[in-house]
Amino acid sequence: MSRCVHNHNLMDASERKTDSLLVECGRFSQQTEPTQEPVFTMKPTRSSVHRKTHAVPTLRFDESQKLTSFAGLVLFQKLFALLDLKARLRGCYDHMTVHPIFGHATIVLLLVVHLLLGYRRLRELAYYQDDPMVLRLLGLRKLPDVATLSRALAQVDASSVDKLRTLVRRLVLDRLKKMAPARVTLDFDGSVISTGRRAEGTAVGYNRRKKGQRSYYPLLCTVAQTGQVLDVLHRPGNVHDSRGAREFIQGCIQEVSRALPGVQIEVRMDAAFYADAIVVMLAGMGVEFTISVPFERLVALKAIIEGRKRWWRIDDRWSYFSPQWKPKVWARRQRLVVVRQKVKVQDKEPLQLDLFRPYEYGYAFKAIVTNKAVGAKKVLAYHNGRGSQEGVFAELKSQAAMDYVPTRTLAGNQSYLLAAILAHNLARELHMVVEAPVRATNEKRAARWSFVQLSTLRQRLVQRGGRLLYPNGRLTLAMSANAKIERELGRYLDALDRAA
């Protein structure tokens, strides 16, 4: 009897101790409703997490299963329908008299999908030639082989290239119309595309990384607010940055002005475009601009800067002065903003760890010609914002294979370049349809959306295994259960449905 009482007391003490622990952990409270049961989270056991995996599965390749490695292409299927992309591509080739089984519009759309999937060389088409989602997206029962793809690119003419350029511009301008911005910022710069082969239109020119290789040197116009490429001027690799630039810049500005009447257009360029003709043209068109000034060509300006004694402070690192100046051959004076940045002087002496050596500071100089009626600090921030264009070039080359030269014909390579630009622009368009802008226009004119790279979009959403099924006669794309992927795909599809 005493043992039973003793055990009963021990049980009461244990229960009281357990209750006090539950109260301390926040899992049980005195205010809890009498009918509400406390929720306990059980820690998983080791045996429920780990398993033995000794056997290697046997591979089987079954054509009847309709398995896809790119289930996320359903998003681009919706986007293509939203933009009516297939019909607009067919309009680029309706003038051609020869209409092969795989039309040129289908070939270009295949190239866009090829680049969206992360492939580069044409022969890599063989790795997904039987994928049902790719076939469904293109509206085909089978994909062309590599020889057919190469022949189709070789048959493209200059008129088709011009129409494809026009389509790229219109897609970007349609996005700008929906945004209705007060300002549109255009950045102009060139980028080298090297090749080891002798392709039509290539030439040996300045190539810092691959000296002596033949190359193209296209001039690109990008829109800072969307991070998209508005237009491209294809050129051989042995031309200066300014070759054909004046007419190209003027054409891009006129296209934006016609699409968005009353919008304030801004332009940013590096020192290669510092010319009286370009400055006069931009001022005459009512465009605000900043252009870097090359010191090496202007000895008189260099002497003025070296003799300057009084500099106005911007912050702890930057100071400036702003004269009205022009080279002797120019017609009128323009406003210059000359800035200097305080930097550490490189120490090339042997490093002595046992002695104290203070840092020595010097100055790095920069001059900008502008017609903006704002302070030097804002001019500097605005002009430095053009560095975002280098990020666009880097993504175009690393994620959309813009630096690949697939054929020996000029028109074929131009079409491939435009397909790469189109793939990049479509990925940005998908993001802008789904996501809201994260920032307004700022001093640096950063993109209004926080874009993810194309490779990230592939890894997260596009490269998902799936299977096409027909339960009760209804086409269904089945994927493995993943709550995160389910939410993301659902959010994208809902946004595309609302935009339709």
C-alpha positions as CSV (number, residue, x, y, z in Angstrom):
1,M,0.0,0.0,0.0
2,S,2.8,2.4,0.9
3,R,4.6,1.5,-2.4
4,C,1.4,2.4,-4.4
5,V,1.0,5.8,-2.6
6,H,4.7,6.5,-3.2
7,N,4.4,5.6,-6.9
8,H,1.3,7.8,-7.1
9,N,3.2,10.7,-5.6
10,L,6.0,10.2,-8.0
11,M,3.6,10.3,-10.9
12,D,2.0,13.5,-9.6
13,A,5.5,15.1,-9.3
14,S,6.4,14.0,-12.8
15,E,3.2,15.3,-14.3
16,R,3.7,18.7,-12.4
17,K,7.2,18.9,-13.7
18,T,6.1,18.1,-17.3
19,D,3.3,20.8,-17.1
20,S,5.8,23.4,-15.8
21,L,8.1,22.6,-18.7
22,L,5.3,22.9,-21.2
23,V,4.3,26.3,-19.7
24,E,7.9,27.5,-20.0
25,C,8.2,26.4,-23.6
26,G,5.0,28.2,-24.5
27,R,3.2,25.1,-25.7
28,F,0.6,25.1,-23.0
29,S,-1.0,28.1,-21.3
30,Q,-3.5,28.7,-18.5
31,Q,-5.6,30.8,-20.8
32,T,-6.0,27.9,-23.3
33,E,-9.6,26.9,-23.8
34,P,-10.6,23.7,-22.0
35,T,-11.6,22.1,-25.3
36,Q,-8.4,23.0,-27.1
37,E,-5.8,20.2,-27.1
38,P,-2.1,21.1,-26.9
39,V,-0.1,20.4,-30.1
40,F,3.1,18.4,-29.7
41,T,5.8,18.3,-32.4
42,M,7.6,15.0,-32.4
43,K,11.3,14.9,-33.2
44,P,11.9,12.5,-36.1
45,T,13.8,9.3,-35.4
46,R,17.0,8.5,-37.1
47,S,15.4,5.4,-38.8
48,S,12.6,7.5,-40.2
49,V,15.1,9.8,-41.9
50,H,17.9,7.5,-43.2
51,R,17.6,4.4,-45.4
52,K,20.0,2.0,-47.0
53,T,20.6,2.5,-50.7
54,H,22.9,-0.2,-52.1
55,A,21.2,-1.1,-55.4
56,V,21.8,1.0,-58.5
57,P,18.6,1.3,-60.5
58,T,18.5,-0.1,-64.0
59,L,18.0,2.6,-66.7
60,R,15.0,2.3,-69.0
61,F,14.1,4.8,-71.8
62,D,10.4,4.7,-72.6
63,E,9.0,6.8,-75.4
64,S,5.4,6.2,-74.3
65,Q,5.6,8.0,-71.0
66,K,5.7,11.6,-72.3
67,L,8.2,12.7,-69.7
68,T,9.6,16.2,-69.8
69,S,12.6,17.8,-68.2
70,F,11.2,21.3,-68.6
71,A,7.8,21.4,-67.1
72,G,8.3,25.1,-66.3
73,L,8.1,26.0,-70.0
74,V,4.3,26.2,-69.4
75,L,5.0,29.7,-68.2
76,F,6.6,30.7,-71.5
77,Q,3.8,29.0,-73.4
78,K,1.4,31.4,-71.6
79,L,3.7,34.4,-72.2
80,F,4.1,33.6,-75.9
81,A,0.3,33.5,-76.2
82,L,0.0,36.8,-74.3
83,L,2.4,38.5,-76.7
84,D,1.1,36.7,-79.8
85,L,4.7,36.0,-80.5
86,K,4.3,33.2,-83.0
87,A,2.1,35.3,-85.3
88,R,4.4,38.3,-85.0
89,L,7.4,36.1,-85.9
90,R,5.7,34.8,-89.0
91,G,5.2,38.3,-90.1
92,C,9.0,38.8,-90.2
93,Y,9.2,36.1,-93.0
94,D,6.0,36.5,-95.0
95,H,7.9,38.1,-97.9
96,M,10.0,35.0,-98.5
97,T,8.9,33.0,-101.6
98,V,10.3,29.6,-100.3
99,H,8.4,28.2,-97.4
100,P,10.1,25.0,-96.0
101,I,8.4,22.5,-93.8
102,F,10.1,24.1,-90.8
103,G,9.4,27.8,-91.4
104,H,11.9,30.4,-90.5
105,A,9.6,31.8,-87.8
106,T,9.6,28.3,-86.2
107,I,13.4,28.2,-86.5
108,V,13.8,31.5,-84.7
109,L,11.3,30.5,-82.0
110,L,13.2,27.3,-81.6
111,L,16.5,29.3,-81.1
112,V,14.8,31.4,-78.5
113,V,13.6,28.3,-76.6
114,H,17.1,26.7,-77.1
115,L,18.7,29.7,-75.3
116,L,16.0,30.0,-72.6
117,L,16.8,26.4,-71.7
118,G,20.5,27.2,-71.3
119,Y,21.9,25.6,-74.4
120,R,24.5,27.2,-76.6
121,R,25.7,25.3,-79.6
122,L,23.2,24.2,-82.3
123,R,24.2,20.6,-82.0
124,E,23.0,20.5,-78.4
125,L,19.4,20.4,-79.7
126,A,19.8,16.6,-79.7
127,Y,19.6,16.6,-75.9
128,Y,16.0,17.6,-75.8
129,Q,14.7,16.7,-79.3
130,D,11.9,14.4,-77.9
131,D,10.8,16.6,-75.0
132,P,7.0,16.9,-75.2
133,M,6.9,20.3,-73.5
134,V,9.3,21.8,-76.0
135,L,7.3,20.3,-78.9
136,R,4.1,21.6,-77.5
137,L,5.5,25.0,-77.0
138,L,6.7,25.2,-80.6
139,G,3.5,23.5,-82.0
140,L,5.5,20.7,-83.6
141,R,5.4,16.9,-83.7
142,K,9.2,16.6,-84.1
143,L,12.1,19.0,-84.0
144,P,14.4,19.7,-87.0
145,D,17.8,18.3,-87.0
146,V,21.0,20.4,-86.8
147,A,21.5,20.4,-90.6
148,T,18.0,21.7,-91.2
149,L,18.6,24.4,-88.5
150,S,21.9,25.5,-90.1
151,R,20.4,25.6,-93.6
152,A,17.5,27.7,-92.4
153,L,19.9,30.3,-90.8
154,A,21.9,30.4,-94.0
155,Q,18.8,31.2,-96.1
156,V,17.8,34.2,-94.0
157,D,18.0,37.5,-95.9
158,A,18.7,41.1,-94.8
159,S,15.0,42.1,-95.0
160,S,14.1,39.3,-92.5
161,V,16.8,40.6,-90.1
162,D,15.4,44.1,-90.3
163,K,11.9,42.9,-89.6
164,L,13.2,40.9,-86.6
165,R,15.0,44.0,-85.3
166,T,11.7,45.8,-85.6
167,L,9.9,43.1,-83.6
168,V,12.4,43.3,-80.8
169,R,12.0,47.1,-80.6
170,R,8.2,46.8,-80.6
171,L,8.1,44.3,-77.8
172,V,10.2,46.6,-75.6
173,L,8.2,49.7,-76.6
174,D,5.0,47.9,-75.7
175,R,6.4,47.3,-72.2
176,L,7.3,51.0,-71.9
177,K,3.8,52.0,-73.0
178,K,2.4,49.9,-70.1
179,M,4.8,51.5,-67.7
180,A,4.1,55.1,-68.9
181,P,7.3,56.5,-67.3
182,A,8.1,60.2,-67.1
183,R,11.7,59.5,-68.2
184,V,13.3,56.8,-70.4
185,T,17.0,56.3,-70.0
186,L,18.9,54.9,-73.0
187,D,22.5,53.5,-72.7
188,F,24.7,53.0,-75.7
189,D,27.8,50.9,-75.9
190,G,29.5,48.2,-78.0
191,S,30.4,44.6,-77.1
192,V,32.9,42.3,-78.8
193,I,31.8,38.9,-80.1
194,S,34.8,36.8,-81.0
195,T,35.0,33.7,-83.3
196,G,37.7,31.3,-84.3
197,R,36.2,30.8,-87.7
198,R,36.0,33.0,-90.8
199,A,32.4,34.1,-90.8
200,E,31.0,36.7,-93.2
201,G,31.3,40.2,-91.9
202,T,33.9,39.5,-89.2
203,A,37.3,41.3,-89.0
204,V,40.3,41.5,-86.8
205,G,40.1,44.5,-84.5
206,Y,40.7,45.6,-81.0
207,N,40.1,42.5,-78.8
208,R,41.6,42.8,-75.3
209,R,41.0,39.2,-74.3
210,K,41.4,37.3,-77.6
211,K,44.0,39.2,-79.5
212,G,44.1,38.5,-83.2
213,Q,40.8,36.8,-83.4
214,R,38.1,37.8,-85.9
215,S,35.1,39.3,-84.3
216,Y,31.9,41.3,-84.6
217,Y,31.4,44.5,-82.7
218,P,27.7,45.2,-82.4
219,L,26.4,48.5,-80.8
220,L,23.6,47.9,-78.4
221,C,21.0,50.3,-77.0
222,T,19.5,49.2,-73.6
223,V,16.7,50.7,-71.6
224,A,17.8,51.3,-68.0
225,Q,14.4,51.1,-66.4
226,T,13.6,47.6,-67.7
227,G,17.1,46.2,-68.4
228,Q,16.1,45.2,-71.9
229,V,17.8,45.6,-75.2
230,L,15.9,48.1,-77.4
231,D,18.0,47.6,-80.6
232,V,21.3,46.5,-82.0
233,L,23.5,47.7,-84.8
234,H,25.6,44.8,-86.2
235,R,29.1,45.8,-87.2
236,P,32.5,44.1,-88.0
237,G,35.1,43.9,-85.4
238,N,37.6,46.5,-86.9
239,V,35.4,49.6,-86.5
240,H,35.5,52.3,-83.9
241,D,32.7,52.6,-81.4
242,S,31.3,55.7,-83.1
243,R,31.0,54.0,-86.6
244,G,27.4,54.4,-87.6
245,A,26.6,55.5,-84.0
246,R,25.0,58.9,-84.9
247,E,22.3,57.5,-87.1
248,F,21.7,54.5,-84.8
249,I,21.3,56.8,-81.7
250,Q,19.0,59.1,-83.6
251,G,16.8,56.2,-84.8
252,C,16.4,54.7,-81.3
253,I,15.5,58.1,-79.9
254,Q,12.9,58.7,-82.6
255,E,11.3,55.3,-82.0
256,V,10.9,56.0,-78.3
257,S,9.5,59.5,-79.0
258,R,6.9,58.1,-81.5
259,A,5.8,55.4,-79.0
260,L,5.8,57.7,-76.0
261,P,4.9,61.2,-77.0
262,G,6.0,63.8,-74.4
263,V,8.4,61.5,-72.5
264,Q,11.7,62.9,-71.4
265,I,14.5,60.9,-73.0
266,E,18.0,60.6,-71.4
267,V,21.1,59.2,-72.9
268,R,24.4,58.0,-71.3
269,M,27.6,57.1,-73.3
270,D,31.3,56.6,-72.8
271,A,34.2,58.6,-74.2
272,A,34.1,56.9,-77.6
273,F,31.0,58.8,-78.5
274,Y,32.4,62.2,-77.5
275,A,31.9,64.2,-80.7
276,D,30.5,67.5,-81.7
277,A,28.0,66.0,-84.2
278,I,26.5,63.7,-81.5
279,V,26.3,66.4,-78.9
280,V,24.6,68.9,-81.2
281,M,22.2,66.3,-82.4
282,L,21.1,65.3,-78.9
283,A,20.7,68.9,-77.8
284,G,18.7,69.7,-80.9
285,M,16.3,66.7,-80.2
286,G,15.7,67.9,-76.6
287,V,17.5,64.9,-75.1
288,E,19.3,65.1,-71.8
289,F,22.7,63.5,-72.0
290,T,26.0,62.8,-70.2
291,I,29.0,61.7,-72.2
292,S,32.5,60.9,-70.8
293,V,35.3,63.1,-72.0
294,P,38.5,61.5,-73.2
295,F,41.5,63.2,-71.5
296,E,44.1,61.6,-73.8
297,R,42.8,63.5,-76.9
298,L,42.4,66.9,-75.2
299,V,45.7,68.3,-74.0
300,A,44.2,71.7,-73.3
301,L,41.5,70.3,-71.0
302,K,44.1,68.3,-69.1
303,A,46.2,71.5,-68.5
304,I,43.1,73.3,-67.1
305,I,42.4,70.4,-64.7
306,E,46.0,70.2,-63.6
307,G,46.1,74.0,-62.9
308,R,42.8,74.0,-61.0
309,K,43.3,75.1,-57.3
310,R,39.8,75.4,-55.9
311,W,37.5,72.3,-56.0
312,W,34.0,72.2,-54.6
313,R,33.3,69.4,-52.2
314,I,30.6,66.8,-52.9
315,D,31.4,64.4,-50.0
316,D,34.5,63.0,-48.3
317,R,35.6,61.2,-51.5
318,W,34.4,63.4,-54.4
319,S,34.9,67.1,-55.3
320,Y,34.3,69.0,-58.6
321,F,34.3,72.1,-60.6
322,S,32.1,72.9,-63.6
323,P,33.4,75.1,-66.4
324,Q,31.9,76.0,-69.8
325,W,34.4,74.6,-72.3
326,K,34.8,73.3,-75.8
327,P,37.6,72.0,-78.0
328,K,38.8,74.4,-80.7
329,V,37.1,72.6,-83.5
330,W,33.7,72.6,-81.8
331,A,31.0,75.1,-82.6
332,R,29.8,76.0,-79.1
333,R,30.8,75.6,-75.5
334,Q,29.2,72.9,-73.4
335,R,28.9,72.4,-69.7
336,L,31.6,70.1,-68.2
337,V,31.5,68.5,-64.8
338,V,35.0,67.6,-63.8
339,V,35.2,65.5,-60.7
340,R,38.1,64.0,-58.8
341,Q,38.0,61.0,-56.5
342,K,40.2,60.5,-53.5
343,V,41.9,57.1,-53.9
344,K,44.8,55.3,-52.3
345,V,48.1,55.4,-54.2
346,Q,49.3,52.0,-55.1
347,D,52.4,51.2,-53.1
348,K,55.0,49.2,-55.2
349,E,57.7,49.2,-52.6
350,P,58.6,46.0,-50.6
351,L,56.1,45.4,-47.8
352,Q,57.7,45.9,-44.3
353,L,55.5,44.4,-41.6
354,D,57.6,45.7,-38.7
355,L,57.2,49.3,-39.6
356,F,54.2,51.6,-39.6
357,R,53.5,53.0,-43.0
358,P,50.6,55.5,-43.4
359,Y,48.4,55.4,-46.6
360,E,49.2,57.9,-49.3
361,Y,46.2,59.3,-51.1
362,G,46.0,60.7,-54.7
363,Y,43.2,61.6,-57.0
364,A,41.5,59.9,-60.0
365,F,39.9,62.4,-62.4
366,K,36.8,62.2,-64.6
367,A,35.2,64.7,-66.9
368,I,31.6,64.6,-68.1
369,V,29.9,66.8,-70.8
370,T,26.2,67.3,-70.1
371,N,23.2,69.5,-70.7
372,K,21.5,68.5,-67.5
373,A,20.4,71.4,-65.3
374,V,21.1,69.6,-62.0
375,G,23.9,69.7,-59.5
376,A,27.2,67.9,-60.0
377,K,26.4,65.2,-57.4
378,K,23.3,64.2,-59.3
379,V,25.1,64.3,-62.7
380,L,27.8,62.0,-61.3
381,A,25.3,59.6,-59.8
382,Y,23.3,59.5,-63.0
383,H,26.4,58.9,-65.2
384,N,27.9,56.3,-63.0
385,G,24.6,54.4,-63.2
386,R,25.5,53.4,-66.8
387,G,27.5,50.6,-65.2
388,S,24.3,48.5,-65.1
389,Q,24.6,48.1,-68.8
390,E,27.7,46.0,-68.3
391,G,25.7,43.7,-66.2
392,V,23.2,43.3,-69.0
393,F,26.0,42.5,-71.4
394,A,27.4,39.9,-69.0
395,E,24.1,38.2,-68.6
396,L,23.5,38.2,-72.4
397,K,26.9,36.5,-72.9
398,S,26.8,34.0,-70.0
399,Q,23.1,33.2,-69.9
400,A,21.8,33.8,-73.5
401,A,25.0,32.9,-75.5
402,M,25.1,36.2,-77.3
403,D,28.9,35.7,-77.9
404,Y,28.4,32.5,-79.9
405,V,28.8,32.7,-83.7
406,P,26.9,29.6,-85.2
407,T,27.2,30.0,-89.0
408,R,29.4,31.5,-91.7
409,T,26.7,33.8,-93.1
410,L,26.2,37.3,-91.8
411,A,22.4,37.2,-91.8
412,G,22.4,33.9,-90.0
413,N,24.6,35.2,-87.3
414,Q,22.6,38.4,-87.0
415,S,19.4,36.3,-86.6
416,Y,21.1,34.3,-83.8
417,L,22.2,37.5,-82.0
418,L,18.6,38.8,-82.2
419,A,17.3,35.5,-80.9
420,A,19.6,35.8,-77.9
421,I,18.4,39.4,-77.3
422,L,14.8,38.2,-77.6
423,A,15.3,35.4,-75.1
424,H,16.8,37.9,-72.6
425,N,14.0,40.4,-73.2
426,L,11.3,37.7,-72.8
427,A,12.7,36.5,-69.5
428,R,12.7,40.1,-68.2
429,E,9.1,40.6,-69.6
430,L,8.0,37.5,-67.7
431,H,9.3,38.9,-64.5
432,M,7.7,42.3,-65.1
433,V,4.3,40.7,-65.8
434,V,4.4,38.8,-62.6
435,E,6.2,41.0,-60.1
436,A,5.5,44.6,-59.1
437,P,8.3,47.3,-59.3
438,V,10.4,47.5,-56.2
439,R,11.7,51.1,-56.8
440,A,10.8,54.3,-58.4
441,T,13.2,56.3,-60.6
442,N,16.3,57.1,-58.7
443,E,19.4,59.2,-59.4
444,K,21.3,56.3,-60.9
445,R,18.3,55.2,-63.0
446,A,18.5,51.6,-61.7
447,A,16.0,49.1,-63.1
448,R,12.6,49.4,-61.5
449,W,12.4,45.7,-60.9
450,S,14.8,43.5,-59.0
451,F,15.5,41.0,-61.7
452,V,16.7,37.5,-61.2
453,Q,19.2,36.1,-63.7
454,L,18.0,33.8,-66.4
455,S,20.0,31.0,-64.9
456,T,18.2,31.4,-61.6
457,L,14.8,31.3,-63.4
458,R,15.8,28.1,-65.1
459,Q,17.0,26.4,-61.9
460,R,13.9,27.4,-59.9
461,L,11.1,27.0,-62.3
462,V,11.9,25.9,-65.9
463,Q,14.0,22.8,-65.2
464,R,11.3,20.8,-63.4
465,G,10.6,17.1,-64.3
466,G,7.0,16.4,-65.3
467,R,4.7,14.0,-67.1
468,L,1.9,14.8,-69.5
469,L,-1.2,12.8,-68.6
470,Y,-4.8,12.7,-69.8
471,P,-7.1,11.8,-66.8
472,N,-10.7,11.9,-68.0
473,G,-9.5,13.2,-71.3
474,R,-8.1,16.4,-69.9
475,L,-4.5,17.3,-70.6
476,T,-2.6,17.5,-67.2
477,L,1.0,18.2,-66.4
478,A,2.0,16.2,-63.3
479,M,5.1,17.1,-61.2
480,S,6.5,15.9,-58.0
481,A,5.0,17.4,-54.9
482,N,6.9,20.5,-53.8
483,A,5.0,23.2,-51.9
484,K,7.4,26.0,-52.9
485,I,7.3,25.1,-56.6
486,E,3.5,24.8,-56.5
487,R,3.1,28.2,-55.0
488,E,5.5,29.9,-57.4
489,L,4.1,28.3,-60.5
490,G,0.6,29.1,-59.4
491,R,1.5,32.7,-58.7
492,Y,3.1,33.1,-62.2
493,L,0.2,31.5,-64.0
494,D,-2.4,33.6,-62.2
495,A,-0.5,36.8,-63.0
496,L,-0.3,35.8,-66.7
497,D,-4.0,35.0,-66.7
498,R,-4.8,38.5,-65.3
499,A,-2.6,40.1,-67.9
500,A,-4.3,38.3,-70.8
